[in-house]
Amino acid sequence: MRTFVGKSLRAHRLKIGMTQEEVAHGARTNPSHLGRIERGEDNPTIDSVERIIRAMHADPKEVFGL
């Protein structure tokens, strides 16, 4: 599950052309933390995922292909 979330967030971030730094700043987190989430090394909270999606100005359905 962790890998699916991270890969989906990363794929969407790259699709919209944002850097990890831009997304992390908007999500009020550290870019290295975002990188660990994207690589599946860190288990994000629902709150973290929500903040990251908001920072990308995205809809969860769009990010996770629902």
Predicted model as a PDB file, atoms N, CA, C, CB and O in Angstrom, pLDDT in the B-factor column:
MODEL        1                                                                  
ATOM      1  N   MET A   1       0.830  -1.198   0.000  1.00 59.00           N  
ATOM      2  CA  MET A   1       0.000   0.000   0.000  1.00 59.00           C  
ATOM      3  C   MET A   1       0.870   1.256   0.000  1.00 59.00           C  
ATOM      4  CB  MET A   1      -0.942   0.002   1.215  1.00 59.00           C  
ATOM      5  O   MET A   1       0.605   2.210  -0.731  1.00 59.00           O  
ATOM      6  N   ARG A   2       1.903   1.239   0.825  1.00 65.00           N  
ATOM      7  CA  ARG A   2       2.793   2.381   0.944  1.00 65.00           C  
ATOM      8  C   ARG A   2       3.396   2.733  -0.416  1.00 65.00           C  
ATOM      9  CB  ARG A   2       3.901   2.092   1.965  1.00 65.00           C  
ATOM     10  O   ARG A   2       3.510   3.907  -0.766  1.00 65.00           O  
ATOM     11  N   THR A   3       3.782   1.706  -1.180  1.00 86.00           N  
ATOM     12  CA  THR A   3       4.389   1.929  -2.489  1.00 86.00           C  
ATOM     13  C   THR A   3       3.378   2.525  -3.455  1.00 86.00           C  
ATOM     14  CB  THR A   3       4.952   0.621  -3.051  1.00 86.00           C  
ATOM     15  O   THR A   3       3.723   3.420  -4.227  1.00 86.00           O  
ATOM     16  N   PHE A   4       2.132   2.047  -3.433  1.00 92.00           N  
ATOM     17  CA  PHE A   4       1.093   2.575  -4.311  1.00 92.00           C  
ATOM     18  C   PHE A   4       0.875   4.063  -4.064  1.00 92.00           C  
ATOM     19  CB  PHE A   4      -0.217   1.809  -4.108  1.00 92.00           C  
ATOM     20  O   PHE A   4       0.806   4.851  -5.007  1.00 92.00           O  
ATOM     21  N   VAL A   5       0.769   4.442  -2.804  1.00 94.00           N  
ATOM     22  CA  VAL A   5       0.537   5.852  -2.455  1.00 94.00           C  
ATOM     23  C   VAL A   5       1.710   6.699  -2.938  1.00 94.00           C  
ATOM     24  CB  VAL A   5       0.341   6.022  -0.917  1.00 94.00           C  
ATOM     25  O   VAL A   5       1.511   7.701  -3.624  1.00 94.00           O  
ATOM     26  N   GLY A   6       2.914   6.304  -2.589  1.00 95.00           N  
ATOM     27  CA  GLY A   6       4.092   7.075  -2.967  1.00 95.00           C  
ATOM     28  C   GLY A   6       4.270   7.188  -4.466  1.00 95.00           C  
ATOM     29  O   GLY A   6       4.547   8.271  -4.983  1.00 95.00           O  
ATOM     30  N   LYS A   7       4.110   6.067  -5.173  1.00 95.00           N  
ATOM     31  CA  LYS A   7       4.265   6.091  -6.627  1.00 95.00           C  
ATOM     32  C   LYS A   7       3.202   6.951  -7.286  1.00 95.00           C  
ATOM     33  CB  LYS A   7       4.208   4.680  -7.190  1.00 95.00           C  
ATOM     34  O   LYS A   7       3.477   7.651  -8.260  1.00 95.00           O  
ATOM     35  N   SER A   8       1.987   6.898  -6.756  1.00 96.00           N  
ATOM     36  CA  SER A   8       0.893   7.706  -7.309  1.00 96.00           C  
ATOM     37  C   SER A   8       1.151   9.189  -7.092  1.00 96.00           C  
ATOM     38  CB  SER A   8      -0.449   7.308  -6.675  1.00 96.00           C  
ATOM     39  O   SER A   8       0.943  10.000  -7.995  1.00 96.00           O  
ATOM     40  N   LEU A   9       1.603   9.542  -5.895  1.00 97.00           N  
ATOM     41  CA  LEU A   9       1.904  10.950  -5.615  1.00 97.00           C  
ATOM     42  C   LEU A   9       3.030  11.452  -6.513  1.00 97.00           C  
ATOM     43  CB  LEU A   9       2.285  11.136  -4.134  1.00 97.00           C  
ATOM     44  O   LEU A   9       2.947  12.542  -7.078  1.00 97.00           O  
ATOM     45  N   ARG A  10       4.085  10.643  -6.638  1.00 97.00           N  
ATOM     46  CA  ARG A  10       5.223  11.041  -7.473  1.00 97.00           C  
ATOM     47  C   ARG A  10       4.814  11.180  -8.937  1.00 97.00           C  
ATOM     48  CB  ARG A  10       6.362  10.023  -7.342  1.00 97.00           C  
ATOM     49  O   ARG A  10       5.175  12.158  -9.592  1.00 97.00           O  
ATOM     50  N   ALA A  11       4.068  10.215  -9.449  1.00 96.00           N  
ATOM     51  CA  ALA A  11       3.641  10.252 -10.852  1.00 96.00           C  
ATOM     52  C   ALA A  11       2.819  11.510 -11.130  1.00 96.00           C  
ATOM     53  CB  ALA A  11       2.820   8.990 -11.203  1.00 96.00           C  
ATOM     54  O   ALA A  11       2.997  12.159 -12.161  1.00 96.00           O  
ATOM     55  N   HIS A  12       1.928  11.848 -10.216  1.00 97.00           N  
ATOM     56  CA  HIS A  12       1.109  13.037 -10.424  1.00 97.00           C  
ATOM     57  C   HIS A  12       1.961  14.306 -10.329  1.00 97.00           C  
ATOM     58  CB  HIS A  12      -0.035  13.085  -9.399  1.00 97.00           C  
ATOM     59  O   HIS A  12       1.789  15.234 -11.119  1.00 97.00           O  
ATOM     60  N   ARG A  13       2.872  14.340  -9.367  1.00 97.00           N  
ATOM     61  CA  ARG A  13       3.742  15.512  -9.221  1.00 97.00           C  
ATOM     62  C   ARG A  13       4.538  15.749 -10.502  1.00 97.00           C  
ATOM     63  CB  ARG A  13       4.700  15.331  -8.022  1.00 97.00           C  
ATOM     64  O   ARG A  13       4.635  16.880 -10.979  1.00 97.00           O  
ATOM     65  N   LEU A  14       5.104  14.682 -11.053  1.00 97.00           N  
ATOM     66  CA  LEU A  14       5.874  14.811 -12.291  1.00 97.00           C  
ATOM     67  C   LEU A  14       4.982  15.200 -13.468  1.00 97.00           C  
ATOM     68  CB  LEU A  14       6.602  13.503 -12.599  1.00 97.00           C  
ATOM     69  O   LEU A  14       5.384  15.988 -14.325  1.00 97.00           O  
ATOM     70  N   LYS A  15       3.783  14.648 -13.505  1.00 96.00           N  
ATOM     71  CA  LYS A  15       2.833  14.950 -14.576  1.00 96.00           C  
ATOM     72  C   LYS A  15       2.503  16.436 -14.626  1.00 96.00           C  
ATOM     73  CB  LYS A  15       1.553  14.138 -14.393  1.00 96.00           C  
ATOM     74  O   LYS A  15       2.375  17.016 -15.705  1.00 96.00           O  
ATOM     75  N   ILE A  16       2.365  17.050 -13.452  1.00 97.00           N  
ATOM     76  CA  ILE A  16       1.993  18.471 -13.422  1.00 97.00           C  
ATOM     77  C   ILE A  16       3.212  19.388 -13.383  1.00 97.00           C  
ATOM     78  CB  ILE A  16       1.107  18.751 -12.218  1.00 97.00           C  
ATOM     79  O   ILE A  16       3.071  20.611 -13.383  1.00 97.00           O  
ATOM     80  N   GLY A  17       4.412  18.798 -13.351  1.00 98.00           N  
ATOM     81  CA  GLY A  17       5.636  19.586 -13.454  1.00 98.00           C  
ATOM     82  C   GLY A  17       6.050  20.317 -12.188  1.00 98.00           C  
ATOM     83  O   GLY A  17       6.683  21.370 -12.269  1.00 98.00           O  
ATOM     84  N   MET A  18       5.710  19.788 -11.028  1.00 98.00           N  
ATOM     85  CA  MET A  18       6.128  20.417  -9.772  1.00 98.00           C  
ATOM     86  C   MET A  18       7.349  19.682  -9.212  1.00 98.00           C  
ATOM     87  CB  MET A  18       4.961  20.413  -8.735  1.00 98.00           C  
ATOM     88  O   MET A  18       7.515  18.480  -9.421  1.00 98.00           O  
ATOM     89  N   THR A  19       8.192  20.419  -8.502  1.00 98.00           N  
ATOM     90  CA  THR A  19       9.343  19.816  -7.844  1.00 98.00           C  
ATOM     91  C   THR A  19       8.932  19.309  -6.464  1.00 98.00           C  
ATOM     92  CB  THR A  19      10.510  20.832  -7.732  1.00 98.00           C  
ATOM     93  O   THR A  19       7.890  19.690  -5.930  1.00 98.00           O  
ATOM     94  N   GLN A  20       9.768  18.446  -5.903  1.00 97.00           N  
ATOM     95  CA  GLN A  20       9.525  17.986  -4.536  1.00 97.00           C  
ATOM     96  C   GLN A  20       9.530  19.175  -3.579  1.00 97.00           C  
ATOM     97  CB  GLN A  20      10.587  16.942  -4.110  1.00 97.00           C  
ATOM     98  O   GLN A  20       8.735  19.226  -2.641  1.00 97.00           O  
ATOM     99  N   GLU A  21      10.416  20.115  -3.817  1.00 98.00           N  
ATOM    100  CA  GLU A  21      10.517  21.287  -2.939  1.00 98.00           C  
ATOM    101  C   GLU A  21       9.236  22.113  -2.968  1.00 98.00           C  
ATOM    102  CB  GLU A  21      11.709  22.161  -3.347  1.00 98.00           C  
ATOM    103  O   GLU A  21       8.768  22.569  -1.925  1.00 98.00           O  
ATOM    104  N   GLU A  22       8.668  22.307  -4.154  1.00 98.00           N  
ATOM    105  CA  GLU A  22       7.425  23.077  -4.276  1.00 98.00           C  
ATOM    106  C   GLU A  22       6.283  22.389  -3.546  1.00 98.00           C  
ATOM    107  CB  GLU A  22       7.059  23.277  -5.751  1.00 98.00           C  
ATOM    108  O   GLU A  22       5.538  23.022  -2.799  1.00 98.00           O  
ATOM    109  N   VAL A  23       6.153  21.099  -3.768  1.00 98.00           N  
ATOM    110  CA  VAL A  23       5.067  20.355  -3.128  1.00 98.00           C  
ATOM    111  C   VAL A  23       5.276  20.309  -1.619  1.00 98.00           C  
ATOM    112  CB  VAL A  23       4.975  18.924  -3.699  1.00 98.00           C  
ATOM    113  O   VAL A  23       4.337  20.527  -0.854  1.00 98.00           O  
ATOM    114  N   ALA A  24       6.496  20.028  -1.192  1.00 98.00           N  
ATOM    115  CA  ALA A  24       6.783  19.955   0.244  1.00 98.00           C  
ATOM    116  C   ALA A  24       6.485  21.289   0.926  1.00 98.00           C  
ATOM    117  CB  ALA A  24       8.252  19.556   0.480  1.00 98.00           C  
ATOM    118  O   ALA A  24       5.921  21.319   2.019  1.00 98.00           O  
ATOM    119  N   HIS A  25       6.864  22.382   0.283  1.00 98.00           N  
ATOM    120  CA  HIS A  25       6.589  23.703   0.865  1.00 98.00           C  
ATOM    121  C   HIS A  25       5.084  23.909   1.029  1.00 98.00           C  
ATOM    122  CB  HIS A  25       7.190  24.826  -0.018  1.00 98.00           C  
ATOM    123  O   HIS A  25       4.628  24.340   2.088  1.00 98.00           O  
ATOM    124  N   GLY A  26       4.322  23.604  -0.005  1.00 97.00           N  
ATOM    125  CA  GLY A  26       2.869  23.761   0.060  1.00 97.00           C  
ATOM    126  C   GLY A  26       2.208  22.825   1.051  1.00 97.00           C  
ATOM    127  O   GLY A  26       1.155  23.138   1.607  1.00 97.00           O  
ATOM    128  N   ALA A  27       2.831  21.674   1.272  1.00 98.00           N  
ATOM    129  CA  ALA A  27       2.280  20.680   2.198  1.00 98.00           C  
ATOM    130  C   ALA A  27       2.811  20.848   3.617  1.00 98.00           C  
ATOM    131  CB  ALA A  27       2.594  19.281   1.702  1.00 98.00           C  
ATOM    132  O   ALA A  27       2.460  20.082   4.515  1.00 98.00           O  
ATOM    133  N   ARG A  28       3.654  21.853   3.812  1.00 97.00           N  
ATOM    134  CA  ARG A  28       4.265  22.127   5.125  1.00 97.00           C  
ATOM    135  C   ARG A  28       5.038  20.911   5.655  1.00 97.00           C  
ATOM    136  CB  ARG A  28       3.178  22.539   6.141  1.00 97.00           C  
ATOM    137  O   ARG A  28       4.884  20.502   6.806  1.00 97.00           O  
ATOM    138  N   THR A  29       5.873  20.350   4.772  1.00 96.00           N  
ATOM    139  CA  THR A  29       6.709  19.230   5.171  1.00 96.00           C  
ATOM    140  C   THR A  29       8.099  19.414   4.571  1.00 96.00           C  
ATOM    141  CB  THR A  29       6.084  17.879   4.725  1.00 96.00           C  
ATOM    142  O   THR A  29       8.332  20.336   3.789  1.00 96.00           O  
ATOM    143  N   ASN A  30       9.000  18.545   4.937  1.00 95.00           N  
ATOM    144  CA  ASN A  30      10.371  18.592   4.465  1.00 95.00           C  
ATOM    145  C   ASN A  30      10.478  17.856   3.123  1.00 95.00           C  
ATOM    146  CB  ASN A  30      11.332  17.974   5.514  1.00 95.00           C  
ATOM    147  O   ASN A  30       9.883  16.791   2.958  1.00 95.00           O  
ATOM    148  N   PRO A  31      11.233  18.413   2.158  1.00 97.00           N  
ATOM    149  CA  PRO A  31      11.383  17.715   0.876  1.00 97.00           C  
ATOM    150  C   PRO A  31      11.945  16.293   1.019  1.00 97.00           C  
ATOM    151  CB  PRO A  31      12.284  18.519  -0.035  1.00 97.00           C  
ATOM    152  O   PRO A  31      11.570  15.404   0.254  1.00 97.00           O  
ATOM    153  N   SER A  32      12.830  16.075   1.980  1.00 97.00           N  
ATOM    154  CA  SER A  32      13.371  14.726   2.152  1.00 97.00           C  
ATOM    155  C   SER A  32      12.286  13.766   2.661  1.00 97.00           C  
ATOM    156  CB  SER A  32      14.569  14.748   3.132  1.00 97.00           C  
ATOM    157  O   SER A  32      12.296  12.583   2.321  1.00 97.00           O  
ATOM    158  N   HIS A  33      11.367  14.269   3.461  1.00 97.00           N  
ATOM    159  CA  HIS A  33      10.242  13.442   3.930  1.00 97.00           C  
ATOM    160  C   HIS A  33       9.353  13.071   2.746  1.00 97.00           C  
ATOM    161  CB  HIS A  33       9.410  14.192   5.022  1.00 97.00           C  
ATOM    162  O   HIS A  33       8.929  11.923   2.617  1.00 97.00           O  
ATOM    163  N   LEU A  34       9.076  14.045   1.888  1.00 97.00           N  
ATOM    164  CA  LEU A  34       8.268  13.781   0.698  1.00 97.00           C  
ATOM    165  C   LEU A  34       8.965  12.744  -0.187  1.00 97.00           C  
ATOM    166  CB  LEU A  34       8.016  15.093  -0.094  1.00 97.00           C  
ATOM    167  O   LEU A  34       8.313  11.850  -0.728  1.00 97.00           O  
ATOM    168  N   GLY A  35      10.273  12.860  -0.334  1.00 97.00           N  
ATOM    169  CA  GLY A  35      11.024  11.887  -1.125  1.00 97.00           C  
ATOM    170  C   GLY A  35      10.916  10.482  -0.562  1.00 97.00           C  
ATOM    171  O   GLY A  35      10.772   9.517  -1.313  1.00 97.00           O  
ATOM    172  N   ARG A  36      10.986  10.363   0.763  1.00 97.00           N  
ATOM    173  CA  ARG A  36      10.853   9.043   1.397  1.00 97.00           C  
ATOM    174  C   ARG A  36       9.456   8.471   1.178  1.00 97.00           C  
ATOM    175  CB  ARG A  36      11.153   9.135   2.907  1.00 97.00           C  
ATOM    176  O   ARG A  36       9.299   7.267   0.976  1.00 97.00           O  
ATOM    177  N   ILE A  37       8.447   9.331   1.218  1.00 96.00           N  
ATOM    178  CA  ILE A  37       7.072   8.876   0.955  1.00 96.00           C  
ATOM    179  C   ILE A  37       6.973   8.381  -0.482  1.00 96.00           C  
ATOM    180  CB  ILE A  37       6.039  10.021   1.214  1.00 96.00           C  
ATOM    181  O   ILE A  37       6.432   7.304  -0.733  1.00 96.00           O  
ATOM    182  N   GLU A  38       7.491   9.159  -1.423  1.00 96.00           N  
ATOM    183  CA  GLU A  38       7.410   8.782  -2.840  1.00 96.00           C  
ATOM    184  C   GLU A  38       8.146   7.477  -3.133  1.00 96.00           C  
ATOM    185  CB  GLU A  38       7.979   9.896  -3.710  1.00 96.00           C  
ATOM    186  O   GLU A  38       7.724   6.713  -4.001  1.00 96.00           O  
ATOM    187  N   ARG A  39       9.231   7.216  -2.426  1.00 95.00           N  
ATOM    188  CA  ARG A  39       9.998   5.981  -2.629  1.00 95.00           C  
ATOM    189  C   ARG A  39       9.433   4.803  -1.837  1.00 95.00           C  
ATOM    190  CB  ARG A  39      11.450   6.204  -2.239  1.00 95.00           C  
ATOM    191  O   ARG A  39       9.930   3.684  -1.961  1.00 95.00           O  
ATOM    192  N   GLY A  40       8.408   5.037  -1.031  1.00 94.00           N  
ATOM    193  CA  GLY A  40       7.811   3.972  -0.238  1.00 94.00           C  
ATOM    194  C   GLY A  40       8.605   3.637   1.011  1.00 94.00           C  
ATOM    195  O   GLY A  40       8.405   2.576   1.603  1.00 94.00           O  
ATOM    196  N   GLU A  41       9.499   4.519   1.418  1.00 94.00           N  
ATOM    197  CA  GLU A  41      10.330   4.283   2.598  1.00 94.00           C  
ATOM    198  C   GLU A  41       9.689   4.808   3.877  1.00 94.00           C  
ATOM    199  CB  GLU A  41      11.685   4.925   2.411  1.00 94.00           C  
ATOM    200  O   GLU A  41      10.098   4.441   4.978  1.00 94.00           O  
ATOM    201  N   ASP A  42       8.691   5.661   3.729  1.00 93.00           N  
ATOM    202  CA  ASP A  42       8.031   6.262   4.877  1.00 93.00           C  
ATOM    203  C   ASP A  42       6.534   6.044   4.743  1.00 93.00           C  
ATOM    204  CB  ASP A  42       8.367   7.775   4.994  1.00 93.00           C  
ATOM    205  O   ASP A  42       5.986   6.106   3.643  1.00 93.00           O  
ATOM    206  N   ASN A  43       5.888   5.794   5.846  1.00 90.00           N  
ATOM    207  CA  ASN A  43       4.459   5.542   5.866  1.00 90.00           C  
ATOM    208  C   ASN A  43       3.733   6.847   6.198  1.00 90.00           C  
ATOM    209  CB  ASN A  43       4.103   4.426   6.892  1.00 90.00           C  
ATOM    210  O   ASN A  43       3.724   7.257   7.359  1.00 90.00           O  
ATOM    211  N   PRO A  44       3.125   7.509   5.212  1.00 93.00           N  
ATOM    212  CA  PRO A  44       2.494   8.803   5.478  1.00 93.00           C  
ATOM    213  C   PRO A  44       1.162   8.657   6.206  1.00 93.00           C  
ATOM    214  CB  PRO A  44       2.285   9.556   4.177  1.00 93.00           C  
ATOM    215  O   PRO A  44       0.473   7.645   6.075  1.00 93.00           O  
ATOM    216  N   THR A  45       0.820   9.671   6.962  1.00 94.00           N  
ATOM    217  CA  THR A  45      -0.499   9.711   7.590  1.00 94.00           C  
ATOM    218  C   THR A  45      -1.514  10.190   6.547  1.00 94.00           C  
ATOM    219  CB  THR A  45      -0.500  10.648   8.855  1.00 94.00           C  
ATOM    220  O   THR A  45      -1.141  10.738   5.510  1.00 94.00           O  
ATOM    221  N   ILE A  46      -2.765   9.983   6.828  1.00 95.00           N  
ATOM    222  CA  ILE A  46      -3.827  10.480   5.946  1.00 95.00           C  
ATOM    223  C   ILE A  46      -3.718  11.999   5.838  1.00 95.00           C  
ATOM    224  CB  ILE A  46      -5.239  10.065   6.475  1.00 95.00           C  
ATOM    225  O   ILE A  46      -3.908  12.560   4.759  1.00 95.00           O  
ATOM    226  N   ASP A  47      -3.414  12.663   6.948  1.00 97.00           N  
ATOM    227  CA  ASP A  47      -3.264  14.113   6.947  1.00 97.00           C  
ATOM    228  C   ASP A  47      -2.136  14.537   6.011  1.00 97.00           C  
ATOM    229  CB  ASP A  47      -2.998  14.626   8.368  1.00 97.00           C  
ATOM    230  O   ASP A  47      -2.286  15.501   5.260  1.00 97.00           O  
ATOM    231  N   SER A  48      -1.017  13.831   6.050  1.00 96.00           N  
ATOM    232  CA  SER A  48       0.112  14.161   5.170  1.00 96.00           C  
ATOM    233  C   SER A  48      -0.272  14.005   3.711  1.00 96.00           C  
ATOM    234  CB  SER A  48       1.322  13.276   5.487  1.00 96.00           C  
ATOM    235  O   SER A  48       0.027  14.872   2.890  1.00 96.00           O  
ATOM    236  N   VAL A  49      -0.931  12.909   3.384  1.00 96.00           N  
ATOM    237  CA  VAL A  49      -1.351  12.665   2.002  1.00 96.00           C  
ATOM    238  C   VAL A  49      -2.313  13.756   1.549  1.00 96.00           C  
ATOM    239  CB  VAL A  49      -2.013  11.272   1.867  1.00 96.00           C  
ATOM    240  O   VAL A  49      -2.215  14.256   0.428  1.00 96.00           O  
ATOM    241  N   GLU A  50      -3.237  14.118   2.420  1.00 97.00           N  
ATOM    242  CA  GLU A  50      -4.198  15.179   2.090  1.00 97.00           C  
ATOM    243  C   GLU A  50      -3.485  16.503   1.826  1.00 97.00           C  
ATOM    244  CB  GLU A  50      -5.222  15.352   3.228  1.00 97.00           C  
ATOM    245  O   GLU A  50      -3.811  17.197   0.862  1.00 97.00           O  
ATOM    246  N   ARG A  51      -2.516  16.862   2.669  1.00 98.00           N  
ATOM    247  CA  ARG A  51      -1.761  18.114   2.482  1.00 98.00           C  
ATOM    248  C   ARG A  51      -0.952  18.085   1.188  1.00 98.00           C  
ATOM    249  CB  ARG A  51      -0.822  18.360   3.678  1.00 98.00           C  
ATOM    250  O   ARG A  51      -0.866  19.097   0.492  1.00 98.00           O  
ATOM    251  N   ILE A  52      -0.364  16.949   0.860  1.00 98.00           N  
ATOM    252  CA  ILE A  52       0.418  16.824  -0.370  1.00 98.00           C  
ATOM    253  C   ILE A  52      -0.482  16.985  -1.594  1.00 98.00           C  
ATOM    254  CB  ILE A  52       1.145  15.462  -0.414  1.00 98.00           C  
ATOM    255  O   ILE A  52      -0.132  17.692  -2.539  1.00 98.00           O  
ATOM    256  N   ILE A  53      -1.634  16.331  -1.573  1.00 98.00           N  
ATOM    257  CA  ILE A  53      -2.576  16.439  -2.693  1.00 98.00           C  
ATOM    258  C   ILE A  53      -3.052  17.879  -2.846  1.00 98.00           C  
ATOM    259  CB  ILE A  53      -3.785  15.495  -2.484  1.00 98.00           C  
ATOM    260  O   ILE A  53      -3.140  18.391  -3.962  1.00 98.00           O  
ATOM    261  N   ARG A  54      -3.357  18.527  -1.733  1.00 98.00           N  
ATOM    262  CA  ARG A  54      -3.780  19.929  -1.783  1.00 98.00           C  
ATOM    263  C   ARG A  54      -2.673  20.826  -2.329  1.00 98.00           C  
ATOM    264  CB  ARG A  54      -4.199  20.407  -0.391  1.00 98.00           C  
ATOM    265  O   ARG A  54      -2.939  21.752  -3.096  1.00 98.00           O  
ATOM    266  N   ALA A  55      -1.433  20.548  -1.933  1.00 98.00           N  
ATOM    267  CA  ALA A  55      -0.296  21.349  -2.403  1.00 98.00           C  
ATOM    268  C   ALA A  55      -0.131  21.231  -3.917  1.00 98.00           C  
ATOM    269  CB  ALA A  55       0.999  20.910  -1.697  1.00 98.00           C  
ATOM    270  O   ALA A  55       0.385  22.145  -4.562  1.00 98.00           O  
ATOM    271  N   MET A  56      -0.569  20.106  -4.481  1.00 98.00           N  
ATOM    272  CA  MET A  56      -0.507  19.917  -5.934  1.00 98.00           C  
ATOM    273  C   MET A  56      -1.774  20.418  -6.629  1.00 98.00           C  
ATOM    274  CB  MET A  56      -0.286  18.441  -6.263  1.00 98.00           C  
ATOM    275  O   MET A  56      -1.906  20.298  -7.847  1.00 98.00           O  
ATOM    276  N   HIS A  57      -2.704  20.980  -5.851  1.00 97.00           N  
ATOM    277  CA  HIS A  57      -3.983  21.482  -6.385  1.00 97.00           C  
ATOM    278  C   HIS A  57      -4.691  20.379  -7.166  1.00 97.00           C  
ATOM    279  CB  HIS A  57      -3.755  22.725  -7.294  1.00 97.00           C  
ATOM    280  O   HIS A  57      -5.192  20.594  -8.270  1.00 97.00           O  
ATOM    281  N   ALA A  58      -4.717  19.198  -6.563  1.00 97.00           N  
ATOM    282  CA  ALA A  58      -5.264  18.022  -7.245  1.00 97.00           C  
ATOM    283  C   ALA A  58      -6.460  17.458  -6.484  1.00 97.00           C  
ATOM    284  CB  ALA A  58      -4.183  16.943  -7.405  1.00 97.00           C  
ATOM    285  O   ALA A  58      -6.762  17.856  -5.359  1.00 97.00           O  
ATOM    286  N   ASP A  59      -7.109  16.534  -7.131  1.00 95.00           N  
ATOM    287  CA  ASP A  59      -8.214  15.790  -6.555  1.00 95.00           C  
ATOM    288  C   ASP A  59      -7.689  14.382  -6.285  1.00 95.00           C  
ATOM    289  CB  ASP A  59      -9.482  15.778  -7.508  1.00 95.00           C  
ATOM    290  O   ASP A  59      -6.976  13.829  -7.123  1.00 95.00           O  
ATOM    291  N   PRO A  60      -8.023  13.784  -5.133  1.00 95.00           N  
ATOM    292  CA  PRO A  60      -7.542  12.435  -4.853  1.00 95.00           C  
ATOM    293  C   PRO A  60      -7.873  11.425  -5.950  1.00 95.00           C  
ATOM    294  CB  PRO A  60      -8.118  11.961  -3.557  1.00 95.00           C  
ATOM    295  O   PRO A  60      -7.077  10.528  -6.227  1.00 95.00           O  
ATOM    296  N   LYS A  61      -9.041  11.566  -6.576  1.00 95.00           N  
ATOM    297  CA  LYS A  61      -9.429  10.669  -7.654  1.00 95.00           C  
ATOM    298  C   LYS A  61      -8.440  10.754  -8.817  1.00 95.00           C  
ATOM    299  CB  LYS A  61     -10.845  10.998  -8.136  1.00 95.00           C  
ATOM    300  O   LYS A  61      -8.103   9.752  -9.447  1.00 95.00           O  
ATOM    301  N   GLU A  62      -7.991  11.969  -9.077  1.00 93.00           N  
ATOM    302  CA  GLU A  62      -7.048  12.212 -10.163  1.00 93.00           C  
ATOM    303  C   GLU A  62      -5.678  11.579  -9.832  1.00 93.00           C  
ATOM    304  CB  GLU A  62      -6.901  13.740 -10.418  1.00 93.00           C  
ATOM    305  O   GLU A  62      -5.041  10.979 -10.698  1.00 93.00           O  
ATOM    306  N   VAL A  63      -5.248  11.719  -8.599  1.00 96.00           N  
ATOM    307  CA  VAL A  63      -3.939  11.213  -8.174  1.00 96.00           C  
ATOM    308  C   VAL A  63      -3.910   9.703  -8.135  1.00 96.00           C  
ATOM    309  CB  VAL A  63      -3.573  11.763  -6.810  1.00 96.00           C  
ATOM    310  O   VAL A  63      -2.940   9.085  -8.573  1.00 96.00           O  
ATOM    311  N   PHE A  64      -4.971   9.102  -7.612  1.00 94.00           N  
ATOM    312  CA  PHE A  64      -4.983   7.662  -7.408  1.00 94.00           C  
ATOM    313  C   PHE A  64      -5.757   6.892  -8.486  1.00 94.00           C  
ATOM    314  CB  PHE A  64      -5.568   7.360  -6.065  1.00 94.00           C  
ATOM    315  O   PHE A  64      -5.946   5.681  -8.371  1.00 94.00           O  
ATOM    316  N   GLY A  65      -6.198   7.592  -9.522  1.00 86.00           N  
ATOM    317  CA  GLY A  65      -6.866   6.930 -10.639  1.00 86.00           C  
ATOM    318  C   GLY A  65      -8.172   6.263 -10.283  1.00 86.00           C  
ATOM    319  O   GLY A  65      -8.489   5.191 -10.799  1.00 86.00           O  
ATOM    320  N   LEU A  66      -8.931   6.888  -9.403  1.00 74.00           N  
ATOM    321  CA  LEU A  66     -10.220   6.301  -8.976  1.00 74.00           C  
ATOM    322  C   LEU A  66     -11.361   6.820  -9.824  1.00 74.00           C  
ATOM    323  CB  LEU A  66     -10.496   6.607  -7.495  1.00 74.00           C  
ATOM    324  O   LEU A  66     -12.512   6.438  -9.611  1.00 74.00           O  
TER     325      LEU A  66                                                      
ENDMDL                                                                          
END                                                                             
